[in-house]
């Protein structure tokens, strides 16, 4: 008997608390699409896998205490920052780490082999998330990018910043907060720098310096398949004009159209990395030019939908359900 697509489940692989995944699951439920949601942290303790290969694709069962799906029936995978597998604590080291590595390879490797769409495959996401990889691809795709330097040489940094002959910012090469011993977490914002203050501390690790782009406003451009959702972000404080993530209370939002060249550029960028989703950050200059800063292939978007009403969750659900993106 031929299986109907409406019977095929979507796997939602995410952490326990994830507002974006919640919205997508709700949209899939409205479309009567079966869903199995789980966190890889529960594998192999409460999520189990039995997969068999016999001269063809993998077949078998992925299950937890509440649901089970046949691997050969999965229609798509929505992957959003799950935790890593954890095995029983009574397994001593070094065997515990070895066993957790085996669990990751077994589960993720089997899911990779399924011939289904992903939003997004974590291996491709990982490559695309690095800023040094992003900027040349963006420029080759026809997008304007800021002049940028990556270095740990203080003299090279000072020379480059002075050669820019204008304001310069420094920002982290990758996301993630500082973790303090008392449990506090603190993000590292983008900040303007004075080239005369660059010192030997630059030599401690790699730094990213970038020319300052004058902004009329910024745009968070969320792309799902070939659908684009553009939200203007207007800063209402000095610190949010440098990095809007530093003062969410000072922000206001609006929606906008996307220039044809930017549309073509971001779709080419995603195609280069083999992605179905990306959250792009742009500055729009007073002259109306769009300048791409970066793309987060697993970027948060629920807050943009909540602030603007853009139907991002519906677009993700439609893509996963097999509709036209």
DOBA-561085 format. One record per residue (C-alpha): residue number from 0; residue in three letters; chain; x, y, z. Coordinates in Angstrom, 3 decimals, padded with zeros to 6 digits. Each point is the difference from the previous one (the first is absolute). Last residue first. Example, Ala and Ser with C-alpha at 12.3 -4.5 7.8 and 13.67 -1.06 7.14 Angstrom:
  ronu  vexkol  kolvex         X         Y         Z
     1     Ser       A   013.670  -001.060   007.140
     0     Ala       A  -001.370  -003.440   000.660
END
This chain:
  ronu  vexkol  kolvex         X         Y         Z
   324     Unk       A   008.483   027.148  -000.220
   323     Unk       A  -002.550  -002.129  -001.863
   322     Unk       A  -001.514  -002.454   002.464
   321     Unk       A   001.767  -003.056   001.324
   320     Unk       A  -001.082   000.153   003.620
   319     Unk       A   003.420   001.279   000.995
   318     Unk       A  -000.221   002.929  -002.412
   317     Unk       A  -003.543   000.799   001.057
   316     Unk       A   000.964  -000.153   003.668
   315     Unk       A   002.911   002.385  -000.563
   314     Unk       A  -002.266   002.399  -001.926
   313     Unk       A  -002.708  -000.132   002.662
   312     Unk       A   002.573   000.711   002.694
   311     Unk       A   001.257   003.045  -001.916
   310     Unk       A  -003.386   001.659  -000.424
   309     Unk       A   001.184   003.617   000.584
   308     Unk       A  -002.162   001.427   002.796
   307     Unk       A   002.567   002.697   000.724
   306     Unk       A   000.994  -000.240   003.682
   305     Unk       A  -001.057  -003.621   000.612
   304     Unk       A   001.484  -001.196  -003.296
   303     Unk       A   003.244   001.795   000.781
   302     Unk       A   000.036  -001.505   003.511
   301     Unk       A  -000.504  -003.516  -001.425
   300     Unk       A   002.980   000.408  -002.330
   299     Unk       A   003.081  -001.348   001.718
   298     Unk       A   002.873  -000.803  -002.328
   297     Unk       A   001.006  -003.513  -001.015
   296     Unk       A   001.785   000.973  -003.219
   295     Unk       A   001.136   003.279   001.617
   294     Unk       A   001.018   002.284  -002.833
   293     Unk       A   002.448   002.882   000.144
   292     Unk       A   000.646   003.693  -000.588
   291     Unk       A  -001.726   000.531  -003.336
   290     Unk       A  -000.150   003.570  -001.296
   289     Unk       A  -003.238   001.247  -001.619
   288     Unk       A   000.315   003.381  -001.738
   287     Unk       A  -002.805   002.520   000.618
   286     Unk       A   002.101   003.189  -000.092
   285     Unk       A  -000.396   000.382   003.792
   284     Unk       A   001.509  -003.505   000.233
   283     Unk       A  -002.044  -003.151   000.606
   282     Unk       A   001.887  -002.352   002.291
   281     Unk       A  -000.623  -003.698  -000.499
   280     Unk       A  -000.243  -003.047   002.252
   279     Unk       A  -001.041  -003.286  -001.607
   278     Unk       A  -001.973  -002.797   001.680
   277     Unk       A   000.369  -003.076  -002.232
   276     Unk       A  -002.048  -003.022  -000.956
   275     Unk       A   000.017  -002.677  -002.706
   274     Unk       A   003.770  -000.441  -000.098
   273     Unk       A   002.315  -001.642  -002.541
   272     Unk       A   002.920   002.357   000.696
   271     Unk       A   000.147   001.475  -003.505
   270     Unk       A  -003.801  -000.112  -000.283
   269     Unk       A  -000.318   002.148   003.115
   268     Unk       A   002.313   002.643  -001.476
   267     Unk       A  -001.730  -000.122  -003.393
   266     Unk       A  -003.338   000.613   001.750
   265     Unk       A   001.568   002.845   001.968
   264     Unk       A   001.387   001.638  -003.144
   263     Unk       A  -003.093  -000.309  -002.187
   262     Unk       A  -002.164   001.644   002.661
   261     Unk       A   002.638   002.679   000.615
   260     Unk       A   000.087   000.829  -003.707
   259     Unk       A  -003.789   000.117  -000.229
   258     Unk       A  -000.287   002.446   002.894
   257     Unk       A  -001.908  -001.388   003.002
   256     Unk       A  -003.268   001.610   001.077
   255     Unk       A  -000.561   001.213   003.544
   254     Unk       A  -001.513  -000.867   003.353
   253     Unk       A   000.176   002.196   003.096
   252     Unk       A   001.603  -000.219   003.410
   251     Unk       A   000.885   002.120   003.004
   250     Unk       A   002.990  -000.521   002.257
   249     Unk       A   000.955   001.694   003.287
   248     Unk       A  -001.188  -002.878   002.199
   247     Unk       A   002.269  -002.407  -001.903
   246     Unk       A   003.108   001.823   001.206
   245     Unk       A   003.320  -001.778  -000.657
   244     Unk       A  -001.303  -002.174  -002.835
   243     Unk       A  -000.368   003.143  -002.136
   242     Unk       A   003.778   000.325  -000.192
   241     Unk       A   001.465   003.444  -000.844
   240     Unk       A  -003.336   001.793  -000.315
   239     Unk       A  -001.215  -002.052   002.971
   238     Unk       A   002.692   001.575   002.187
   237     Unk       A  -001.023   003.538  -000.910
   236     Unk       A  -003.701  -000.573   000.554
   235     Unk       A  -003.152  -000.225  -002.124
   234     Unk       A   001.123  -002.435  -002.671
   233     Unk       A  -002.318  -000.800  -002.888
   232     Unk       A  -000.112  -003.634  -001.148
   231     Unk       A  -001.634  -000.544  -003.386
   230     Unk       A  -001.428  -003.486  -000.471
   229     Unk       A   000.352  -001.897  -003.279
   228     Unk       A  -001.632  -003.383  -000.588
   227     Unk       A   001.254  -001.777  -003.134
   226     Unk       A  -001.428  -003.186  -001.516
   225     Unk       A   002.314  -002.138  -002.132
   224     Unk       A   000.527  -002.739   002.598
   223     Unk       A  -000.549   001.961   003.187
   222     Unk       A   001.985   003.240   000.093
   221     Unk       A  -000.051   002.347   002.995
   220     Unk       A   001.325   003.487  -000.730
   219     Unk       A   000.734   001.946   003.180
   218     Unk       A   000.393   003.535  -001.283
   217     Unk       A   001.899   002.954   001.470
   216     Unk       A  -000.765   003.716  -000.010
   215     Unk       A   001.184   003.197  -001.671
   214     Unk       A   003.431  -001.399   000.668
   213     Unk       A   003.563   001.205  -000.598
   212     Unk       A   002.219  -003.091  -000.416
   211     Unk       A   002.955  -000.183   002.384
   210     Unk       A   002.971  -001.811  -001.510
   209     Unk       A   000.701  -003.371   001.526
   208     Unk       A   002.439  -001.539   002.451
   207     Unk       A  -000.194  -003.693   000.934
   206     Unk       A   002.411  -001.238   002.671
   205     Unk       A   001.954  -003.270   000.313
   204     Unk       A   001.470  -000.683   003.431
   203     Unk       A   002.482   001.309   002.604
   202     Unk       A   001.845   002.245  -002.446
   201     Unk       A  -002.745   002.659   000.171
   200     Unk       A   000.955   000.467   003.672
   199     Unk       A   003.208   001.625  -001.257
   198     Unk       A  -001.726   003.346  -000.503
   197     Unk       A  -002.563   001.771  -002.194
   196     Unk       A  -000.927   003.308   001.707
   195     Unk       A   001.184   002.226  -002.839
   194     Unk       A  -002.333  -001.811  -002.401
   193     Unk       A  -003.007   001.284   002.029
   192     Unk       A  -002.671  -002.671   000.047
   191     Unk       A  -003.752  -000.212  -000.597
   190     Unk       A  -001.681  -002.975   001.626
   189     Unk       A  -001.798  -003.177  -001.027
   188     Unk       A  -001.348  -001.729   003.071
   187     Unk       A   001.492  -002.875   002.017
   186     Unk       A  -002.780  -001.878   001.737
   185     Unk       A  -000.070  -000.583   003.750
   184     Unk       A  -000.914  -003.124   001.897
   183     Unk       A   000.020  -000.186   003.796
   182     Unk       A   000.396  -003.423   001.630
   181     Unk       A   002.306   001.079   002.832
   180     Unk       A   003.029  -001.399  -001.881
   179     Unk       A  -000.723   002.361  -002.947
   178     Unk       A  -001.025  -001.190  -003.464
   177     Unk       A   000.689   002.551  -002.763
   176     Unk       A  -002.668  -000.083  -002.641
   175     Unk       A  -000.213  -001.728  -003.387
   174     Unk       A   000.280   001.168  -003.556
   173     Unk       A   003.005  -000.223  -002.275
   172     Unk       A   002.693   002.324  -001.306
   171     Unk       A  -000.836   002.499   002.725
   170     Unk       A  -000.203   003.707  -000.860
   169     Unk       A   002.332   002.948  -000.509
   168     Unk       A  -001.199   003.205  -001.629
   167     Unk       A   001.755   002.621  -002.087
   166     Unk       A  -000.815   003.676  -000.630
   165     Unk       A   001.768   001.646  -002.940
   164     Unk       A   003.287   000.134  -001.823
   163     Unk       A   000.014  -003.728  -000.775
   162     Unk       A   003.785   000.346  -000.084
   161     Unk       A   000.003   000.819   003.725
   160     Unk       A  -001.803  -003.234   000.786
   159     Unk       A   002.340  -002.003  -002.215
   158     Unk       A   003.164   001.418   001.565
   157     Unk       A  -001.301  -000.558   003.555
   156     Unk       A  -001.042  -003.589  -000.748
   155     Unk       A   003.301  -000.824  -001.701
   154     Unk       A   001.869   001.373   003.011
   153     Unk       A  -002.142  -001.969   002.454
   152     Unk       A   000.456  -003.311  -001.875
   151     Unk       A  -002.828  -002.381   000.971
   150     Unk       A  -001.774   000.487  -003.293
   149     Unk       A  -003.274  -000.068  -001.900
   148     Unk       A  -000.633   003.132  -002.058
   147     Unk       A  -003.235   001.083  -001.683
   146     Unk       A  -001.192   002.416  -002.669
   145     Unk       A  -003.787  -000.079   000.129
   144     Unk       A  -002.090  -002.147  -002.373
   143     Unk       A  -002.162   000.852  -003.010
   142     Unk       A  -001.844  -003.004  -001.380
   141     Unk       A   000.579  -001.281  -003.541
   140     Unk       A   000.272  -003.700   000.791
   139     Unk       A   003.814   000.175  -000.174
   138     Unk       A  -000.143   002.640   002.740
   137     Unk       A  -002.199  -002.214   002.163
   136     Unk       A   002.233  -003.016  -000.587
   135     Unk       A   003.044   002.073   001.006
   134     Unk       A  -001.803   001.185   003.180
   133     Unk       A  -001.415  -003.263   001.299
   132     Unk       A   003.034  -002.234   000.372
   131     Unk       A   001.845   002.430   002.312
   130     Unk       A  -003.282   000.446   001.912
   129     Unk       A  -000.317  -003.692   000.878
   128     Unk       A  -003.650  -001.113   000.054
   127     Unk       A   000.076  -001.505  -003.499
   126     Unk       A   002.276  -002.888   000.952
   125     Unk       A  -002.024  -000.894   003.080
   124     Unk       A  -003.334   000.293  -001.785
   123     Unk       A   001.203  -002.419  -002.641
   122     Unk       A   000.855  -002.583   002.667
   121     Unk       A  -003.133   000.891   001.963
   120     Unk       A  -002.384  -000.773  -002.895
   119     Unk       A  -002.459   002.903   000.029
   118     Unk       A  -003.010   000.014  -000.372
   117     Unk       A   000.369  -003.414  -001.599
   116     Unk       A  -001.655  -001.570  -003.045
   115     Unk       A  -000.203  -003.812  -000.257
   114     Unk       A   002.099  -002.884  -001.364
   113     Unk       A   000.859  -001.379   003.477
   112     Unk       A   003.759  -000.512   000.294
   111     Unk       A   000.477   003.019   002.239
   110     Unk       A  -002.481  -001.529   002.462
   109     Unk       A   002.143  -003.134   000.308
   108     Unk       A   003.160   002.014   000.530
   107     Unk       A  -001.722   002.179   002.597
   106     Unk       A  -001.135  -002.971   002.061
   105     Unk       A   002.977  -002.328  -000.257
   104     Unk       A   002.724   002.634  -000.022
   103     Unk       A  -001.505   001.808   002.975
   102     Unk       A  -000.447  -003.238   001.961
   101     Unk       A   003.551  -001.109  -000.736
   100     Unk       A   001.341   003.345   001.195
    99     Unk       A  -002.050  -000.384   003.170
    98     Unk       A   001.472  -003.477   000.525
    97     Unk       A   003.575   001.287  -000.381
    96     Unk       A  -000.699   002.831   002.427
    95     Unk       A  -001.385  -002.489   002.526
    94     Unk       A   002.818  -002.513  -000.551
    93     Unk       A   002.694   002.432   001.104
    92     Unk       A  -001.528   000.319   002.524
    91     Unk       A  -002.400  -002.111   002.006
    90     Unk       A  -003.500  -001.097  -001.085
    89     Unk       A  -002.125   000.656   003.095
    88     Unk       A  -001.176   003.268  -001.515
    87     Unk       A  -002.052  -001.807  -002.645
    86     Unk       A   000.512   001.388  -003.496
    85     Unk       A  -000.438   003.531  -001.290
    84     Unk       A  -000.586   001.012  -003.599
    83     Unk       A   000.768   003.623  -000.942
    82     Unk       A  -002.453   002.838   000.575
    81     Unk       A  -002.305   001.084  -002.792
    80     Unk       A   000.688   003.183  -001.974
    79     Unk       A  -002.879   000.041  -002.475
    78     Unk       A  -000.389  -002.848  -002.509
    77     Unk       A  -003.264  -000.308  -001.942
    76     Unk       A   000.121  -003.326  -001.857
    75     Unk       A  -002.199  -000.983  -002.947
    74     Unk       A  -002.294  -002.765  -001.401
    73     Unk       A   000.745  -002.892   002.354
    72     Unk       A  -001.664  -003.225  -001.191
    71     Unk       A   003.146  -002.106  -000.479
    70     Unk       A   001.083   000.810   003.536
    69     Unk       A  -003.214  -001.399   001.448
    68     Unk       A  -001.215   002.189   002.813
    67     Unk       A  -000.650  -000.556   003.691
    66     Unk       A  -001.746   002.004   002.656
    65     Unk       A  -000.499   000.386   003.769
    64     Unk       A   002.887  -001.636   001.851
    63     Unk       A   002.417   000.661  -002.855
    62     Unk       A   000.394  -001.552  -003.416
    61     Unk       A   002.002  -000.130  -003.230
    60     Unk       A  -000.805  -003.155  -001.946
    59     Unk       A   001.433  -001.866  -002.960
    58     Unk       A   001.033   000.447  -003.596
    57     Unk       A   003.201   001.431  -001.433
    56     Unk       A   000.144   000.373  -003.765
    55     Unk       A   000.886  -002.979  -002.213
    54     Unk       A   002.164  -003.105  -000.286
    53     Unk       A  -001.076  -001.178   003.457
    52     Unk       A   000.455   002.752   002.573
    51     Unk       A  -001.753  -000.282   003.361
    50     Unk       A  -000.719   002.644   002.613
    49     Unk       A  -001.090  -000.403   003.628
    48     Unk       A   000.057   003.254   001.928
    47     Unk       A  -001.085   000.842   003.531
    46     Unk       A  -000.864   003.237   001.783
    45     Unk       A  -000.140  -000.312   003.795
    44     Unk       A   003.645  -000.561   000.967
    43     Unk       A   001.536  -000.135  -003.497
    42     Unk       A  -000.704   002.784  -000.809
    41     Unk       A  -001.793   002.480   002.280
    40     Unk       A   002.622   002.684  -000.653
    39     Unk       A  -000.932  -000.365  -003.692
    38     Unk       A  -003.124   001.997   000.830
    37     Unk       A  -003.305  -001.256  -001.354
    36     Unk       A  -003.006   000.962  -002.114
    35     Unk       A  -001.840  -002.592  -002.070
    34     Unk       A  -002.547   001.690  -002.228
    33     Unk       A  -002.938  -001.218  -002.097
    32     Unk       A  -001.259   002.610  -002.505
    31     Unk       A  -003.628   000.941   000.592
    30     Unk       A   000.566   003.421  -001.611
    29     Unk       A  -000.951   001.674   003.280
    28     Unk       A   002.421  -002.375   001.715
    27     Unk       A   002.767   001.143  -002.309
    26     Unk       A  -000.687   003.620   000.936
    25     Unk       A   000.058  -000.796   003.726
    24     Unk       A   003.250  -001.951  -000.423
    23     Unk       A   001.502   002.991  -001.806
    22     Unk       A  -000.997   002.425   002.753
    21     Unk       A   001.415  -002.247   002.727
    20     Unk       A   003.238  -000.408  -001.988
    19     Unk       A   000.457   003.776   000.033
    18     Unk       A  -000.805   000.236   003.713
    17     Unk       A   002.672  -002.609   000.928
    16     Unk       A   000.034  -001.463   003.508
    15     Unk       A   000.783  -003.733  -000.095
    14     Unk       A   002.834   000.253  -002.506
    13     Unk       A  -000.591  -000.905  -003.626
    12     Unk       A  -000.443  -002.803  -002.507
    11     Unk       A  -003.390   000.311  -001.681
    10     Unk       A  -000.533  -003.123  -002.126
     9     Unk       A  -002.824   000.350  -002.529
     8     Unk       A  -002.349  -002.946  -000.428
     7     Unk       A  -001.426  -001.530  -003.195
     6     Unk       A  -003.739  -000.763   000.065
     5     Unk       A  -000.923   002.992  -002.176
     4     Unk       A   002.567  -001.187  -002.535
     3     Unk       A  -002.138  -003.088  -000.635
     2     Unk       A   001.754  -003.362   000.250
     1     Unk       A  -000.479  -002.247  -003.005
     0     Unk       A  -001.364  -003.429   000.902
END
